[in-house]
């Protein structure tokens, strides 16, 4: 019964996870770059920092989706 539950949980394929990570990296990079122009604004500065952290997170997630090789 546990094997059935595990197979239902992992319905998202590896390729889909990689695409989600790439889209996340692209959007957070765009947001980081665009808010860099308005760093004197307090809200833009906060968005810039959060999107930068999200970019690092998406990069780490994306790297973890590939096999470790030589």
C-alpha positions, -999 to +999 in steps of 0.1 A: +000+000+000+029+024+007+043+018-028+010+029-043+010+061-022+046+069-033+038+064-069+008+087-066+029+114-049+055+115-077+033+122-106+054+151-117+081+138-140+118+148-138+116+168-170+086+188-156+105+195-124+135+208-145+112+230-165+096+245-134+131+252-120+141+269-153+110+291-153+116+300-117+152+309-124+142+330-154+115+349-137+135+356-105+165+367-126+142+391-145+128+405-113+162+409-097+176+427-127+146+450-131+145+460-095+182+467-095+174+499-113+153+512-085+174+505-054+166+538-037+130+528-034+124+508-002+098+484-017+120+477-048+150+470-026+130+445-005+117+428-037+152+428-051+166+410-020+137+384-020+140+377-057+178+373-054+173+347-026+146+330-047+171+329-077+197+311-055+171+287-043+159+279-078+195+274-089+202+250-061+169+231-068+177+229-105+212+216-098+198+189-076+177+176-104+207+164-124+227+132-116+260+135-099+287+124-123+324+126-128 
